[in-house]
């Protein structure tokens, strides 16, 4: 069985479709190119072409990632930031992305998460219940100060 090698133009066309389907970060595109068998300068040329043609834009990726993970999955800023850093997104792009999350929506989302966890946790001891609720909100990526503040408001 013979391995098929892609030309730069074929790989570029594939990556244009890949990036048009959904916003991608540079790291995802680089891994995809390597998976397709591209190496060295060819990878850089394709990435540069994707950036030039606006198929690849890390600021746009950060904005859509922040919006999606917060509004669809209910993630907090800490978890979103951790995942963006894992993808080598710059602090500048992260700040732009976090501007997509309305602070009122952020507080409301955390309040809903806290209330839901309180209602679904069968713990009778108030201290243990509070710890479980806080732990859950922390794993969702919310800031501890905000969690405790909103829990105090809910009492």
N, C-alpha and C positions, 0 to 999 in steps of 0.2 A: 504494500500500500504506500503510495507516494504522498508526501506532505505537500499541501498546496501553499505557495507563498504569495502574499498579496503585494501589489504594487502600491506606491504611495497614493496615487489617485484613487484606487479602489478602497484603500483603508480610509482615506479622507471622506469618501462618499458614505461609507458605513458609519463613521463617527459623526458625520453631519446628521444622519438619521437618529443616531443614538442620543445626540445632544438636543435635537429638535423635539424628541419625545418628552423629555423632562430635563430640567436644569441639572447640570452636572458640575462637579468641582474638578480642578486640574488633576488631582490625585486619581479620581475615578477614571478619567479619560486616559491617563498615563497607564494605569493597570489594564484597561481594556485594550489599548494598543499593544502592550506587551503580550497579552493573551492572544492577540491576533498574529503575533509573530514579528511585530515591528521592533526595531532596536535602534539605539544611538541617535544619530542626527535626524533620521526619518521621523522619530517620535517628536522631536522638538519642532521640526518643520510643520508637521500636521497640527500640533498644538498651537503654534503661532498662526497658522492659517485659520483655525477654528476661532481663535480670539479675534483676528482681523475681521472675519465675517460675522462676528457677534453670535456665534453658536456657543461659545464658551465665555462666561462672564462670572467671576467669583463673587462679585458684589450682588448680582442678581440671584446667584445660587444661595448666598447667605440669607438674603431677604426671603426667598421662597421657602428655604429650609426652616427658618425661624417661624414663619407664619404657619407652615404645615404642621410642624411638631407641636407647636403650642395649641393652635385651634383644633387640630384633628386628634392629637394624642394626649393633650393636656400636660405636656412636659413643662417644667419650670426652666428658668434661665440658666441655672447651674448645669443641668443635664444637657441642654442645647449647646451651651458653650463648650462643655467637655467633648461633645461629639464633633463640633466644628473644629476644635483644636486637633482632634484626631485626624481630621481631613486636611490639616495644614492651612486653615483659613486664617487670614490676617486679623489682628485686633480691629483694624479699621473696618473691614467688611463685617465683622461680628457686631460692632456698634451700629452700623447701618442696618443690619438684620434685626437687631433688638428694637430698633425704632418702629418696626412693623407691628410690634405687640403693644396694644393699648394698655396703659397701666390700670385703668378701671376694669377692663376685661381680665387682666392678670389677677387682680384681687378677687374678682367674682369667680374665676375658674378655681382658684385655690380654696375659696370658701365652699364651693360645690364639692370639691374633692374631700375636704375635711368633714362636711356634713354627711356625705355618703359613707365615708369610712366609719364615722361615729355610729351611724344607723346600722351598718352591717357587721360591726364587731360585737360579738356576744360577751365581752368582758364586763364584769360587774364592778371591779375595783376601779374607781375613777382615776387613780394615778397610773395604773397599768394601761387603761384605755387611752389616756392622754399620750403615754409613751408610744403605743402602737400607732396612733393617729399621726403623731409627729414623725415617727420612723417612716411611715408610708409616704407622707408628703416630702420628706427628705429624699427618698428614693426616686420620687417623681421629678426631683431637681429644684425644689423651691427653697428659698432662703429661710434659715431657722428663725431669724428675728421676725419675719413676716408671718411665719407659721404660728409662733407663740402669740404675736399681737392679735391675729385673727381668731385664734382659739379663745383668748381672753374676751374678745368682743362677742363671741358666740355664747358665752355663759349667761 
